[in-house]
Structures are given as structure tokens and as C-alpha cells.
Amino acid sequence: MPVFESSEKFNEVLGGFFRLLGNTPEIADKLLASKLIIRFNYTDPDLVLVIDCSGEKIDVRSGDMETNAIVDMKMSSDIAHKFWFGKVNLTMALTRRQMIAKGPVPKILKLLPAIKPSYAMYPKYLVENGYGQYNIH
């Protein structure tokens, strides 16, 4: 059984977290410098989130299948959830096909140091926003 009971709840939780990252200068500035547009295609439950770093600020859009993404990532919602706790190694997940990336993978890997602070932010974000039941203990 997946961690998130519905696409709506997963969007609420993860979309909200991505917006928080977009408003956190130490992370957002580095993501914006990449100019990447990343489409995350999640399964179980299904959700599409586009993280657009090509403008002045990070834009998070749900359900956007129209934008021409530079990178397309596909994974289950459970893998994504564990990733934000720092419990999934991106390189290993790509090798094991737990995550499938289309596009310039080296550019994605270069973002790992930029998002490292988010691993500590995610559990705190969950608790502070009433999503404590999703915390991994």
C-alpha cells in the first residue's frame, strides 16, 4: 500500500514542499542557476509536477504535460517520499531503475549538493504543516 492515499494528498504534500524549496534562497538560487525544467512523473498514486527553474523564480505546476521539460523523471510516490528523507541514493536508484531519467542526467546529479539541506527540511515541513503521519521514523 502506498504512503499517500490519493494523488490530491500527494500533490498537496510534495507540491507544497517544492514551493517551500523554491522560497528557500540557499536552495532556490542554485536551482535557478541551472535553468532546468524538470517534469516528475509519479505513480501510485499518479501525479505530474513540473519544477520550472528557467525564470526569475521557481514555478511549481501540477498536471503540466504541455511544457517542454529538459529532464523527465519517473518514479513511484514512495521512492520520491523516501528520497526527500535522504534515504534514496539518486545514482543507485537510477542504476536500479527505481527512478528513470530522460535528459541530461549529469545536470541532475550536479543539483544534489544544492538540495542536500532539503533532507533535513522535509520531516520538519511534514510536522509543521499537519502531515506528521507521513514521517518516516
Secondary structure, DSSP 8 states (H G I E B T S, - for coil): --SSS-HHHHIIIIIHHHHHHHT-HHHHHHHHHHT-EEEEEEETTTEEEEEE-SSSS-EEEES--SS--SEEEEEEHHHHHHHHTT-S-HHHHHHTTSEEEES-HHHHHHTHHHHTTHHHHHHHHHHHTT-GGG---
